[in-house]
Amino acid sequence: MASHKLLVTPPKALLKPLSIPNQLLLGPGPSNLPPRIMAAGGLQMIGSMSKDMYQIMDEIKEGIQYVFQTRNPLTLVISGSGHCALEAALVNVLEPGDSFLVGANGIWGQRAVDIGERIGARVHPMTKDPGGHYTLQEVEEGLAQHKPVLLFLTHGESSTGVLQPLDGFGELCHRYKCLLLVDSVASLGGTPLYMDRQGIDILYSGSQKALNAPPGTSLISFSDKAKKKMYSRKTKPFSFYLDIKWLANFWGCDDQPRIPLVSSRYHHTIPVISLYSLRESLALIAEQGLENSWRQHREAAAYLHGRLQALGLQLFVKDPALRLPTVTTVAVPAGYDWRDIVSYVIDHFDIEIMGGLGPSTGKVLRIGLLGCNATRENVDRVTEALRAALQHCPKKKL
């Protein structure tokens, strides 16, 4: 029998049924889940180190290689969101004192700067105002000046809606003996990306955007050049949980036998159910075909841009070639508080859109068309909701 009386009673809220609103998620992520992926999340648990689980993990690896367009053997999943994959890349590649060049044209570059500084790297931000992107000439000047071991670029900067061109950057980095790290969390599946052909050494993404899987898992791949840098480092990575040498073995990416069921080398328990969902999300995009997925997002985004401009709204990214198809940014219309517009759309239409993030806060509204949500029907729904919001939300006196 318990010897002490309980001080905390059962929470009343937990004695009621779980209630989830039915919302259309048209922010920059997470996105709505297709029925097949929701069904995968309801399947029974299996052992996290069983042969059946290893088979699922192997299928996931092949799916990542497909969506990344890479043959890298060192391709795996991180048990954590896209932030976790960014941290995994940096803590494994960078050592204290390493020179690190960062394209900081939005919040994700800012996060890379922060993590690099925590590691003790010599961080050199190339800072741009929201909406900016990087040219080969600008990057070459940074490479020549700072002689970094690693360059970070965000392919799809979801805080500003910018699509960073990547052609030529890998070749340029390698000429200066620098590795190229690319964030594709907001772009993967929505716009062309070719890891091997574009010379990307480290590429990562998240599960919850155009892949339409639940948040909490992320995809990452390392070139042989990146692997050599990691495996020849003089110090251990600061993170045990994100140590790629351990994770590579667990995911069958090295030449060693996988960690057995009973072993003193046990690393961590993977999110089994989330991996079911990720496997199905990769299966769906494989069935659709990458090029069809890219076309779907391109056409839906073009239709959205036209509808927004017909409402008199101004697209934040002026150059159409630099607009991220998955996340469109709209300049907050003069006289309006962006929070009023976002609140009106969710309260009256059950549609989620978002304001800016980091350096774009207060400057933009962000509308996401991700995976199964990238349809003309959803564009019509969100633009009609915005039309109503502009009619009913109060305007400030200028």
Secondary structure, DSSP 8 states (H G I E B T S, - for coil): --SS--SS---GGGGS-------EE-SSS-----HHHHHHTTS----TTSHHHHHHHHHHHHHHHHHHT---S-EEEESS-HHHHHHHHHHHH--TT-EEEEEESSHHHHHHHHHHHHHT-EEEEEE--TT----HHHHHHHHHHH--SEEEEESEETTTTEE---TTHHHHHHHTT-EEEEE-TTTTTTS---TTTTT-SEEEEESSSTT---SS-EEEEE-HHHHHHHHT-SS--S-STT-HHHHHHHTT-SSS----SS-TT------HHHHHHHHHHHHHHHHH-HHHHHHHHHHHHHHHHHHHHHTT--BSS-SGGGB-SSEEEEE--TT--HHHHHHHHHHHH-EE-EE--GGGTTTEEEEE--GGG-SHHHHHHHHHHHHHHHHHS-----
